Amino acid sequence: MANKKAKTQKKNPKAQKKKKEIVVKKKTTERLRKPKEKPQPSHINLSTETKDFRQIVRLGNRDVPGYLNLDQGLMLIYGVSHRTSKIIAKVFEEKYKQVKKIGYLSDKDAENIEDIMNNLETYVPSWLLNRPKIREEGKKHLTMAELQLSQRKELQRLGKIKSYRGLRLQWGLTVRGQKTKGSFRNKGKVVGVTKKK
């Protein structure tokens, strides 16, 4: 009898520990559901900025944080590269005014920058534009949705004329002559290793 009681007492603490573990797991799942706040970069102190500083500026249909330099902020726009952003910033500073951070740009300044981006072919040679050979419109530098649409149209045209490149793109295969025996294997259905008969 004494042995049985000792065994039941030994079992009960284990059962209690299991219950406690379950409760702890529930609490952790509740904690994970709450979204974490994004920390601000450590090198930025917004208290030192003046009243006319804006935290977010709208440039080229994109929200750009105000603490970035002009060329850094322009690079967030789809279709504007490192080199292009530096050229746009230089043209803006020569034509209008010098700005340390994007947060100090007014709405008129933002419009001027967008105007420079839209008419970039007047400031740079044609080889620097991302669409130097658009058939209908001539040489242009496109950004954001316009650039994505033109890329999609070009790929659809390649598929329509049944070019090698167009067909390979439709099949999801490599286009530039890579070997595909070992690499690029995860495209399409997952197939296990099968033995040859």
C-alpha positions as CSV (number, residue, x, y, z in Angstrom):
1,M,0.0,0.0,0.0
2,A,2.8,2.4,0.9
3,N,4.5,1.7,-2.3
4,K,1.4,2.4,-4.3
5,K,0.9,5.8,-2.6
6,A,4.5,6.7,-3.2
7,K,4.1,5.9,-6.9
8,T,0.9,8.0,-7.2
9,Q,2.6,10.9,-5.5
10,K,5.5,10.6,-8.0
11,K,3.0,10.5,-10.9
12,N,1.1,13.6,-9.8
13,P,4.0,16.0,-9.8
14,K,4.7,15.0,-13.4
15,A,1.1,15.6,-14.4
16,Q,1.2,19.0,-12.6
17,K,4.4,19.9,-14.5
18,K,2.8,19.0,-17.8
19,K,-0.2,21.2,-17.0
20,K,2.2,24.1,-16.2
21,E,4.1,23.6,-19.5
22,I,0.8,23.8,-21.4
23,V,-0.1,27.0,-19.8
24,V,3.4,28.5,-20.5
25,K,3.0,27.5,-24.2
26,K,-0.3,29.3,-24.4
27,K,1.2,32.5,-23.0
28,T,4.1,32.4,-25.6
29,T,1.6,32.0,-28.5
30,E,-0.3,35.1,-27.3
31,R,2.9,37.1,-27.1
32,L,3.9,36.1,-30.7
33,R,0.5,37.4,-32.1
34,K,1.3,41.0,-31.1
35,P,3.1,42.8,-33.9
36,K,6.5,44.3,-32.9
37,E,7.1,48.0,-33.4
38,K,9.8,48.8,-35.9
39,P,12.7,50.5,-34.2
40,Q,13.9,53.8,-35.6
41,P,17.5,53.8,-36.9
42,S,20.0,54.5,-34.1
43,H,21.8,57.4,-35.9
44,I,18.7,59.5,-36.3
45,N,17.6,62.1,-33.8
46,L,14.4,63.8,-34.9
47,S,14.4,66.2,-31.9
48,T,17.3,68.1,-33.5
49,E,15.4,68.8,-36.7
50,T,13.5,72.0,-37.3
51,K,9.7,72.5,-37.6
52,D,9.6,72.3,-41.4
53,F,11.1,68.8,-41.4
54,R,8.7,66.1,-42.7
55,Q,9.2,62.5,-41.7
56,I,7.7,61.1,-45.0
57,V,7.9,62.7,-48.4
58,R,6.0,61.5,-51.5
59,L,8.4,61.1,-54.5
60,G,7.6,59.3,-57.7
61,N,4.5,57.5,-56.3
62,R,6.6,56.3,-53.4
63,D,6.8,57.2,-49.7
64,V,10.4,58.1,-48.9
65,P,11.6,58.5,-45.3
66,G,12.7,62.1,-44.6
67,Y,15.9,61.2,-42.8
68,L,17.6,60.0,-45.9
69,N,19.9,62.0,-48.2
70,L,18.4,63.0,-51.6
71,D,20.4,60.4,-53.7
72,Q,19.7,57.6,-51.1
73,G,16.0,58.4,-51.1
74,L,15.7,58.4,-54.8
75,M,17.2,54.9,-55.0
76,L,14.0,53.6,-53.3
77,I,12.0,54.4,-56.4
78,Y,11.8,51.4,-58.7
79,G,13.7,52.2,-61.9
80,V,16.2,54.7,-60.3
81,S,19.7,53.2,-59.9
82,H,22.6,54.4,-57.8
83,R,24.1,56.4,-60.7
84,T,20.8,57.8,-61.9
85,S,19.9,59.0,-58.4
86,K,23.2,60.8,-58.1
87,I,22.6,62.6,-61.5
88,I,19.1,63.6,-60.5
89,A,20.3,65.0,-57.2
90,K,23.1,66.9,-58.9
91,V,20.8,68.4,-61.5
92,F,18.2,69.4,-58.8
93,E,20.9,71.1,-56.6
94,E,22.3,73.0,-59.6
95,K,18.9,74.1,-60.8
96,Y,17.0,74.8,-57.6
97,K,18.6,74.5,-54.2
98,Q,20.8,72.3,-52.0
99,V,19.1,70.0,-49.5
100,K,20.8,67.9,-46.8
101,K,17.8,65.5,-46.2
102,I,14.7,64.7,-48.1
103,G,12.5,65.8,-45.1
104,Y,13.3,69.4,-45.9
105,L,11.8,69.2,-49.4
106,S,8.6,71.1,-50.0
107,D,5.8,69.9,-52.3
108,K,7.1,72.1,-55.1
109,D,10.6,70.7,-54.7
110,A,9.1,67.2,-55.0
111,E,7.3,68.2,-58.2
112,N,10.6,69.6,-59.6
113,I,12.4,66.3,-58.9
114,E,9.6,64.3,-60.5
115,D,9.9,66.6,-63.6
116,I,13.6,66.0,-63.8
117,M,13.0,62.2,-63.6
118,N,10.3,62.3,-66.3
119,N,12.6,64.3,-68.6
120,L,15.9,62.6,-67.8
121,E,16.7,62.1,-71.5
122,T,17.5,65.8,-71.7
123,Y,20.2,65.6,-69.0
124,V,21.9,62.3,-69.7
125,P,23.1,60.3,-72.7
126,S,20.7,57.7,-74.2
127,W,22.7,54.7,-73.0
128,L,22.0,55.6,-69.4
129,L,18.2,55.4,-69.9
130,N,16.5,52.2,-68.9
131,R,14.2,52.3,-72.1
132,P,16.4,53.8,-74.8
133,K,14.4,52.1,-77.7
134,I,10.7,52.4,-77.0
135,R,9.1,52.1,-80.5
136,E,6.2,54.5,-80.1
137,E,7.5,57.1,-77.7
138,G,11.3,57.2,-78.5
139,K,14.0,57.3,-75.8
140,K,12.6,57.3,-72.2
141,H,13.5,56.6,-68.6
142,L,10.5,54.9,-67.0
143,T,9.9,54.3,-63.2
144,M,7.6,52.4,-60.9
145,A,4.4,50.9,-62.6
146,E,5.2,52.2,-66.1
147,L,8.5,50.3,-66.0
148,Q,6.9,47.1,-64.8
149,L,4.2,47.3,-67.5
150,S,6.8,47.8,-70.2
151,Q,8.9,44.9,-69.0
152,R,5.8,42.7,-69.0
153,K,4.9,43.8,-72.6
154,E,8.4,43.0,-73.8
155,L,8.3,39.5,-72.4
156,Q,4.8,38.9,-73.9
157,R,6.0,40.1,-77.3
158,L,8.9,37.6,-77.1
159,G,6.5,34.8,-76.3
160,K,4.1,35.9,-79.2
161,I,6.8,35.8,-81.8
162,K,8.0,32.4,-80.5
163,S,11.6,33.4,-80.1
164,Y,14.0,31.1,-78.3
165,R,14.2,33.5,-75.4
166,G,10.4,34.0,-75.2
167,L,9.7,30.2,-75.2
168,R,12.4,29.6,-72.5
169,L,10.8,32.3,-70.3
170,Q,7.4,30.8,-70.7
171,W,8.6,27.3,-69.8
172,G,10.4,28.7,-66.7
173,L,13.8,27.7,-67.9
174,T,17.1,29.6,-68.1
175,V,17.7,31.9,-71.0
176,R,21.4,32.7,-70.9
177,G,23.0,29.3,-71.7
178,Q,23.4,28.0,-68.1
179,K,23.6,24.2,-67.6
180,T,20.4,22.9,-66.0
181,K,21.3,19.3,-65.1
182,G,22.2,20.1,-61.4
183,S,21.1,23.7,-60.9
184,F,17.7,25.4,-61.3
185,R,15.9,22.2,-60.3
186,N,13.3,23.6,-58.0
187,K,11.1,25.1,-60.7
188,G,7.7,23.4,-61.1
189,K,6.6,20.3,-59.4
190,V,8.8,18.7,-56.7
191,V,10.0,15.3,-57.8
192,G,12.0,12.8,-55.6
193,V,15.0,10.9,-56.8
194,T,14.0,8.0,-59.0
195,K,16.1,5.0,-59.9
196,K,16.6,4.1,-63.6
197,K,15.2,0.8,-64.6
